[in-house]
Amino acid sequence: MNALLKIGCLAIYLLALVGLFLPLPFGAETALCYVAAMLLAAHLLEALVMFRHVRRYPGPLATSLLLTLLFGFLHWWPLRQQESR
């Protein structure tokens, strides 16, 4: 399930990026750009609020921040679960 949600996030970002350069069916470019911008803004806020969990990632902090910006709670929620064990 987690993988499907991550694929969905990436699809929104990719379609929004494509929509900047090419017309999409039904004029979806503008809507996708707004949705992608709102997702990135929400995930940025998540990264700031949940930084305690984001930094628990075993790799570099920059990688964890990037993954949080892309996927939000889909990235830091499992890190939070590890903390409670």
C-alpha positions in Angstrom: 0.0 0.0 0.0 2.8 2.4 1.0 4.5 1.8 -2.4 1.3 2.6 -4.3 0.9 5.9 -2.4 4.5 6.8 -3.1 4.0 6.0 -6.8 0.9 8.3 -6.7 2.9 11.1 -5.3 5.6 10.7 -7.9 3.0 10.5 -10.7 1.5 13.9 -9.5 5.0 15.5 -9.5 5.9 14.0 -12.9 2.7 15.0 -14.5 2.9 18.5 -13.1 6.5 18.8 -14.5 5.4 17.5 -17.9 2.4 19.9 -17.8 4.8 22.9 -17.6 6.2 22.0 -21.0 3.4 20.1 -22.8 -0.3 20.4 -22.9 -2.1 17.6 -21.0 -5.6 16.2 -21.7 -8.5 18.2 -20.4 -6.3 21.1 -19.6 -5.0 19.5 -16.4 -1.7 21.4 -16.3 -2.9 24.1 -14.0 -4.7 21.8 -11.6 -1.7 19.4 -11.4 0.7 22.3 -10.8 -1.4 23.5 -7.9 -1.8 20.1 -6.4 2.0 19.4 -6.7 2.7 22.8 -5.1 0.3 22.1 -2.2 1.8 18.7 -1.7 5.3 20.1 -1.5 4.2 22.9 0.9 2.4 20.4 3.1 5.5 18.1 3.1 7.8 21.0 3.9 5.7 21.8 6.9 5.7 18.1 7.9 9.5 18.1 7.6 9.8 21.0 10.0 7.2 19.7 12.5 8.3 16.1 12.4 12.1 16.8 12.2 12.7 14.6 15.3 11.5 11.6 13.3 13.0 12.7 10.0 16.5 12.7 11.4 16.2 9.1 12.6 16.7 7.9 9.0 19.9 5.7 8.8 21.2 7.5 5.8 22.2 11.2 5.3 19.9 13.8 6.7 19.7 15.5 3.3 18.3 12.3 1.8 15.8 12.0 4.6 14.7 15.6 4.1 14.3 15.0 0.3 12.3 11.9 0.9 10.1 13.7 3.3 9.5 16.5 0.8 8.6 14.0 -1.9 6.5 11.6 0.2 5.6 13.3 3.5 4.4 10.9 6.2 4.9 7.9 4.0 8.6 8.4 4.7 8.7 9.5 8.4 5.9 7.4 9.7 7.9 4.1 9.7 10.8 6.0 11.3 8.4 7.1 14.1 7.2 3.5 14.5 10.9 2.3 15.0 11.3 4.9 17.7 8.5 3.5 19.8 10.0 0.0 19.8 
